[in-house]
Amino acid sequence: MNKRHMQFTSNLKTRDSENENEAIIEGYFVVYDQVTELWPGAFEEVAPGAFEESLRSADIFALDNHDSRIVLGSLGSNTLELKSDSNGLWGKVVIDLEDPNAKSAYRKVQTGKVRGCSFGFYPTKEERIENDDGTTKWRITEAELLEVSITGFPAYPQTDIAARQKDVESIKKQKLEQHKKALKEKMKNA
């Protein structure tokens, strides 16, 4: 199973904290039922509640652009709060302004240079929906959430969709085999 990222533009907000050495970034890191096009004809979305188990059992991190060297917060340190609601996965990260990397990440969001969110996850349960128009959509119903990130590039990197492309090729091959089998049956019965 490959770790995947899903990115999108978000309305992250920044605000001061009661502690002068801290600041806050908050907003939705995941939006449920938002269809994202991986490539032409291939789509993915996250179902409401897909991260419920992860939120109960994992130490999830907030990172700057998926870089594990720039940890902005974590559930384990009580510097990250994540809540799932009907809209998505809302988060609040308490930023340590004495950490130059964290302060830089905060300023990028504050000034609007960074408006994207992303999350790293392993899908554990998903549905594959084949539409009549030939497109395919994966609906993630359960996933292990590893991290949420602020990111400047809210788009799918090619490395993250390679596994999906293999799935599509497999689907095409299965359809071709089914079509061949149906033709053989028709010829046999004719």
C-alpha positions as CSV (number, residue, x, y, z in Angstrom):
1,M,0.0,0.0,0.0
2,N,1.4,3.4,-1.0
3,K,1.2,6.5,1.1
4,R,-0.9,9.1,-0.8
5,H,-1.4,12.8,-0.6
6,M,-4.5,14.7,-1.5
7,Q,-4.2,18.5,-1.9
8,F,-6.6,21.4,-2.3
9,T,-6.9,25.1,-1.9
10,S,-8.2,26.0,1.5
11,N,-9.3,29.1,3.5
12,L,-6.7,28.7,6.3
13,K,-6.8,31.5,8.8
14,T,-4.1,32.8,11.2
15,R,-4.5,34.5,14.5
16,D,-2.6,35.5,17.5
17,S,-2.5,33.4,20.6
18,E,-2.8,34.4,24.2
19,N,0.8,33.4,24.6
20,E,3.1,35.9,22.8
21,N,5.5,33.2,21.7
22,E,2.7,31.3,19.9
23,A,0.3,31.9,17.0
24,I,-2.5,29.8,15.4
25,I,-3.2,28.4,12.0
26,E,-6.7,26.9,11.6
27,G,-9.1,25.8,9.0
28,Y,-10.1,22.7,7.0
29,F,-7.3,20.3,6.1
30,V,-9.7,17.9,4.5
31,V,-13.0,18.6,2.8
32,Y,-15.3,15.6,2.5
33,D,-17.1,14.7,-0.7
34,Q,-14.8,17.1,-2.7
35,V,-14.1,15.3,-6.0
36,T,-10.5,15.8,-7.2
37,E,-9.4,14.9,-10.7
38,L,-6.2,12.8,-10.6
39,W,-5.8,12.8,-14.3
40,P,-8.4,12.9,-17.2
41,G,-11.0,10.3,-16.4
42,A,-9.8,9.4,-12.9
43,F,-11.2,11.0,-9.7
44,E,-11.0,10.6,-6.0
45,E,-12.9,11.8,-2.9
46,V,-12.9,11.3,0.8
47,A,-16.1,10.2,2.5
48,P,-17.3,11.8,5.7
49,G,-15.9,10.1,8.8
50,A,-13.0,8.4,6.9
51,F,-10.5,9.4,9.6
52,E,-12.5,8.6,12.7
53,E,-10.4,5.6,13.7
54,S,-7.1,7.5,13.1
55,L,-8.2,10.4,15.2
56,R,-8.8,8.0,18.1
57,S,-5.6,6.0,17.8
58,A,-2.8,7.8,16.1
59,D,-0.4,10.7,16.8
60,I,-0.9,12.8,13.7
61,F,1.5,15.6,12.8
62,A,1.0,19.0,11.2
63,L,3.9,19.7,8.7
64,D,5.1,22.3,6.3
65,N,4.7,20.8,2.8
66,H,4.9,17.2,4.0
67,D,8.5,17.8,5.3
68,S,8.9,15.7,8.5
69,R,11.8,18.0,9.5
70,I,9.4,20.9,9.8
71,V,6.9,19.8,12.4
72,L,4.4,22.6,13.2
73,G,2.4,20.6,15.7
74,S,1.1,17.2,16.7
75,L,-1.8,15.6,18.5
76,G,0.7,14.0,21.0
77,S,2.1,17.3,22.0
78,N,-1.3,19.0,22.2
79,T,-0.2,21.5,19.6
80,L,-2.6,20.1,17.0
81,E,-6.3,19.8,17.4
82,L,-8.3,17.9,14.7
83,K,-12.1,17.5,14.6
84,S,-14.2,15.8,12.0
85,D,-17.6,17.3,11.2
86,S,-20.0,17.1,8.2
87,N,-17.9,19.4,6.1
88,G,-14.5,17.9,6.7
89,L,-11.5,17.6,9.0
90,W,-11.0,20.9,10.8
91,G,-7.7,21.6,12.5
92,K,-6.0,24.1,14.7
93,V,-2.2,24.2,14.9
94,V,-0.5,26.1,17.7
95,I,2.7,27.5,16.2
96,D,5.9,28.0,18.2
97,L,7.1,31.4,17.1
98,E,10.5,30.7,18.6
99,D,11.0,28.0,16.0
100,P,12.2,29.8,12.8
101,N,10.8,27.2,10.5
102,A,7.4,27.2,12.1
103,K,7.4,31.0,12.2
104,S,8.2,31.1,8.5
105,A,5.4,28.6,7.7
106,Y,3.0,30.8,9.8
107,R,4.0,33.9,7.9
108,K,3.5,32.2,4.5
109,V,-0.1,31.4,5.5
110,Q,-0.6,34.8,7.1
111,T,0.5,36.7,4.0
112,G,-1.4,34.5,1.6
113,K,1.7,33.1,-0.1
114,V,0.5,29.6,0.9
115,R,-3.2,28.8,0.5
116,G,-3.2,25.1,0.1
117,C,-3.7,22.2,2.4
118,S,-2.8,18.6,2.0
119,F,-2.8,15.4,4.0
120,G,-0.8,12.2,3.9
121,F,-2.7,8.9,4.4
122,Y,-3.0,5.2,3.7
123,P,-6.4,4.2,2.4
124,T,-7.7,1.2,4.2
125,K,-11.2,0.9,2.7
126,E,-12.4,2.4,-0.5
127,E,-15.0,2.0,-3.1
128,R,-14.3,2.0,-6.8
129,I,-17.1,3.5,-8.9
130,E,-17.1,3.0,-12.6
131,N,-19.3,5.7,-14.3
132,D,-21.2,5.2,-17.5
133,D,-19.0,7.7,-19.3
134,G,-16.0,5.5,-18.8
135,T,-14.5,7.5,-15.9
136,T,-13.5,6.0,-12.6
137,K,-13.8,7.4,-9.1
138,W,-12.4,6.1,-5.9
139,R,-14.3,7.0,-2.7
140,I,-12.1,6.6,0.4
141,T,-14.3,5.4,3.2
142,E,-11.6,4.7,5.8
143,A,-8.0,5.8,6.0
144,E,-5.1,6.0,8.3
145,L,-4.3,9.7,8.6
146,L,-0.5,10.3,9.1
147,E,-0.2,14.1,8.7
148,V,-1.8,17.3,7.6
149,S,0.3,20.0,5.8
150,I,0.2,23.5,4.6
151,T,1.4,23.5,1.0
152,G,2.0,25.9,-1.8
153,F,1.0,23.5,-4.6
154,P,-2.5,22.2,-4.1
155,A,-2.4,19.7,-6.9
156,Y,-1.6,16.0,-7.3
157,P,2.1,15.2,-7.7
158,Q,2.6,12.4,-10.3
159,T,4.3,10.1,-7.8
160,D,1.2,10.0,-5.7
161,I,-1.1,8.9,-8.5
162,A,1.1,6.1,-9.9
163,A,-0.8,3.5,-7.9
164,R,-4.1,4.7,-9.2
165,Q,-2.9,4.6,-12.8
166,K,-2.0,0.9,-12.3
167,D,-5.5,0.4,-11.0
168,V,-7.0,1.9,-14.1
169,E,-4.8,-0.2,-16.4
170,S,-6.0,-3.3,-14.5
171,I,-9.7,-2.2,-14.8
172,K,-9.2,-1.8,-18.6
173,K,-7.7,-5.2,-18.9
174,Q,-10.5,-6.8,-16.9
175,K,-13.1,-5.1,-19.1
176,L,-11.4,-6.3,-22.2
177,E,-11.3,-9.8,-20.9
178,Q,-15.0,-9.7,-20.0
179,H,-15.8,-8.3,-23.5
180,K,-13.8,-11.1,-25.2
181,K,-15.6,-13.7,-23.0
182,A,-19.0,-12.3,-23.9
183,L,-18.1,-12.4,-27.6
184,K,-17.0,-16.0,-27.4
185,E,-20.2,-16.9,-25.7
186,K,-22.3,-15.2,-28.4
187,M,-20.3,-17.0,-31.1
188,K,-20.7,-20.3,-29.4
189,N,-24.4,-19.9,-29.0
190,A,-25.0,-18.6,-32.5
